[in-house]
Amino acid sequence: MPNQGITLPTVLANVSIDSARISVEFIVEEPINCFRAEVTENNGHCWEDSCVEIFVQDPAGSGEYFNFETTSRGFMLAAHGPDREHRQTLPLDTIDKIRRTKQKASVVGDLVCWAMSIEIPAEIFGLARFDGIHLRGNLYKCADKAKTPHYLSAFPIQTERPDFHRPEFFKEF
């Protein structure tokens, strides 16, 4: 779908995986009308704010996938399940084990610039280590309730409307 003259955010992401964790660093530059920061708690509606997301097929082989959605302020929604309708949020004490390092948002001209680093330990997936495991997933950037809603993905999703909950389009990290 063409962006019809709308300036969309620019996102750079770096994924690294070692035996103990998945680490993703996001650097975001977005027009002010794309930026929103209203969520104030973990397991809130993070997708409504400016957020970055990591979706990962369960490496333990359950057939489920996990989503980790983090706002520019560091609040996270984390859940797992087989599809969009059957999600179970992770307990808050589990979310606290996921390290988030944020760079405060700053305004440069008409852009809001922010960064977020996320480290997800193997234990979140019920694993001791990631050694020998191939991880599949996708990375996203969205803000459903911004003045200019937007939906970006690292790997293409071939659906008529934006739908991040489509593991059939996940690729190997």
N, C-alpha and C positions, 0 to 999 in steps of 0.2 A: 504494500500500500504506500503510495507516495506521501511525503511529509507535507505537501501542499504549502510550501513556503515557510514552514515552522522550523526554527532552529532547535535542534535536539541536543541533549547533553553529549559530551565526549567522555568516554570512560576508558581508562587503561587498566588492565588487570594482569597480575602475575600470580600464577599458581605454582606452588612447590609442595612436594609430598616427600616426607621422610618416614622412617619407621614408626615414629611416634605421633605424627600429626599431619593434617592438611593445612597449609597456610595459603591464604589469598590476600593479596594487597590490591586495593582498588584506589585509583586516583580519578576524581570526578570534577569536571568543569561543566556547569549547567547554567543556562539562562535563568535569570531571576524568576521568570514566570513558570519555570519547571521545578523550582525548589519549594519544598514544604517541610516543616519540622514541627509537628504537633504532638506526636506520640510521646507518652511520658512513662511507659512501663514495658517490661519484658512480656512477651506473648500478647502484646497489643496488635493493632492493625497496622503493622509496619509498612505494608505494601501501599498504604494510602500516602505515606510520607516519601520524601526522597530516600530511597533505600537501594542497597545492593544485595544481591541474593546468590546463594550457592545452593544448588540442588545436586544431590549425590545419590546414585543408586546404592542401596544398602550393600556394602561390601561383604557382609556376613551371609548374603544369599537368600534373604527372606522374601524377595520379590517386591519389597517395598522400596520407597525412596525417602530421603530426608530433605527438608528444606530449611535453610538458615537465612533469614531475612533481617538485615541490619540497617537501621536508620543512620542518618548522618550524625545523630547524637549518641549512637552506641546502643540503643535499645534493640533487642532481638526477639523475633518470633522464630521458634524452632519446633518442628513437627515431623512426624513420619506417618506413612500409610501407603496403601497400594494405589491410591488415586486422589483426585481433588476432593471428592465428597467424604472420604473416610480417613481423615487426618486425626492424629492424636498429638497434642502439644507435649513437648518435653517438660518435665518438672523444672521449676525455677532453680533448684539447687544443681540440676544438671546443666542448665544454661549458664550458670555461674562458672562452670569449668571451661567454658569456651572464651578464650581470651580475645578481647576486642581493644584495639588501640586506635584512637581517633585523632585526626588532625582537625581542630576547630575550623568551622566554615569561615571563609573570608570572602569579601566582595572585591572583585577586580573589574572595574567598568560595569558592564551589565551581566557579569558572570559570577556565580557563587562557586567557589573552589573548596573542595573538601577531600579528605582521604580516610580510608578505613582499612585496617589490617585485622584479619580474623584468623585465629588458630583453633582448629577443631581437633581435639585429641582422639586417638583411636578408640579409647574407652567409651566414647559417646555412641559408637556403633557396636559396642559389646566385644571389641577386639583388644588384644594385648598390643598388637603391632600391625602395621600395614605391609610388612615384608611379603613380597611375592603376590600382592593383590593389585589388580588393575582396577582403577576407579573410573567410573563413567558418570557424567553429569553435564551441567550447563551453568553458566553464570548469567545473571540478569541485572538490569537497572530499570527501576520504574518509579512512578509517583502517581498513583491512581487519582488522588484528590488535589493535585497541583492545579494551578490555573491552566497549565498546558500539560495534561496527562501524557505519559509516554511509556513505551515498553521496548526495551532493547535486550538483545541476547547475544552471547558470544558465538553460539552455534545456531544456525538457522532453524526456525520452527515453521514447518510448512502447514499452517492452518490459516483459515480465512480471517479469524480474529486472534489477537494475542492470547496465548494460553501456555503459561510456563509449566503447568502440571502435565507435561507430555513426555514421559521417560523414553518413548520410542525415538525421540530426537536427541537424546543424550549422546555425547561422544566421549571417547577416552581422554582423560586429562593427561 
